[in-house]
Amino acid sequence: MSFPSAGQIAYSLLYSIAKGDVFGKDQPLVLVLLDITPMMTVLEGVVMELQDCALPLLREVIPTDKEEVAFKDLDVAILVGSMPRREGMERKDLLKANVKIFKSQGAALDKYAKKTVKVVVVGNPANTNCLIASKSAPSIPKENFSCLTRLDHNRAKSQIALKLGVTANDVKNVIIWGNHSSTQYPDVNHAKVNVKGKEVGVYEAIKDDSWLKGDFILTVQQRGAAVIKARKLSSAMSAAKAICDHVRDIWFGTPAGEFVSMGVISDGNSYGVPEDLLYSFPVVIKDKTWKFVEGLPINDFSREKMDLTAKELTEEKETAVEFLSSA
Ligand SMILES: NC(=O)c1ccc[n+]([C@@H]2O[C@H](COP(=O)([O-])OP(=O)(O)OC[C@H]3O[C@@H](n4cnc5c(N)ncnc54)[C@H](O)[C@@H]3O)[C@@H](O)[C@H]2O)c1
């Protein structure tokens, strides 16, 4: 049903998907695992482990290094593999390498996947990679493409929960606006928290505006870097959990009264974000279709931060599109 790869996120993700956490406990699954040719022996090991889990839902696991095999009649594509940033590599070089990968994968999705396929891009720079994949798959609706900002969303929820001594489940409707990068804007102006059975606004509950406008935002923006510094590896368990949350919400819809953050095409938004960007917005999902949450008032503080991350995405897009014709 979907296909991540042999990397560290995929290693956590595959078990959760295969045991039914995402598509439900009664949905049989065929997992197609795509990676590059040098990783095929590693992938064989992952296949063996999946088999050894003896999971009732797993009908077949197909490892491959061929896009035409990986994308054939696919329902859900989770694009986790991308070119990692190496030491000394310029951001432009990274973009160039990834444009090549996501152009190729987009074109293959266009050719081989179902037109209803849902495509979730995780590999960084996730927003721009997703935009490139979508542009390379003109016969698949743009709305079927989304990129992962749910990890940032979950990080924001958890920071609020930790501050108040409640659980993450008690916090809802945080928003991540913009790019999955350090310019992202975690916004809790519309978020609610359940404190002792009563639902209140996060600003009202925390009563510390300078923390909410300062350290809270910085902590969420820089959490990925903090995990790398501590673990010497980027977030994997939490990224896999966020992918599960993201895809499950696409499949089954968002709970009543709740919205989530997702990188989606900005066309037709009412928040003044330029069109044709893959920008993270608050969305609700029903019948496997997302909609922007409309009508949230935006204050000057938020406006400035939303514009800053839009500017970064516009620049990223311009560079990527330049490479697209030569990729
Ligand atoms: N959006 C997010 O919130 C978020 C969070 C964490 C990590 N990430 C990103 O997710 C990506 C994967 O992270 P990871 O820790 O699993 O990395 P990893 O290096 O452990 O795994 C990446 C895998 O992708 C494979 N790969 C490389 N090029 C490929 C291609 N063209 N086709 C298919 N597979 C290919 C690699 O061989 C490897 O197995 C990275 O780009 C990382 O920055 C995104």
The ligand as an ORCA input file, in Angstrom:
! r2SCAN-3c Opt
* xyz 0 1
  N       9.628     16.600      7.256
  C      10.069     16.216      8.435
  O       9.462     16.537      9.477
  C      11.302     15.387      8.597
  C      11.678     14.924      9.857
  C      12.815     14.126      9.975
  C      13.575     13.831      8.862
  N      13.200     14.309      7.656
  C      13.939     13.986      6.441
  O      13.586     12.672      6.048
  C      14.607     12.130      5.232
  C      14.948     10.713      5.663
  O      15.505     10.706      6.957
  P      16.215      9.402      7.548
  O      16.715      9.786      8.886
  O      15.345      8.226      7.389
  O      17.445      9.313      6.551
  P      18.345      8.040      6.195
  O      19.564      8.605      5.549
  O      18.471      7.123      7.361
  O      17.469      7.279      5.112
  C      17.234      7.798      3.844
  C      17.016      6.634      2.920
  O      16.631      7.172      1.655
  C      17.309      6.417      0.668
  N      17.353      7.166     -0.600
  C      18.241      8.117     -0.989
  N      17.969      8.525     -2.234
  C      16.887      7.832     -2.654
  C      16.146      7.778     -3.859
  N      16.469      8.553     -4.888
  N      15.113      6.923     -3.924
  C      14.782      6.129     -2.907
  N      15.449      6.127     -1.731
  C      16.488      6.961     -1.618
  C      18.674      6.157      1.283
  O      19.366      5.118      0.627
  C      18.275      5.781      2.709
  O      17.951      4.417      2.849
  C      15.767     13.119      5.328
  O      15.720     13.965      4.189
  C      15.431     13.928      6.561
  O      16.013     15.213      6.512
  C      12.084     15.067      7.493
*
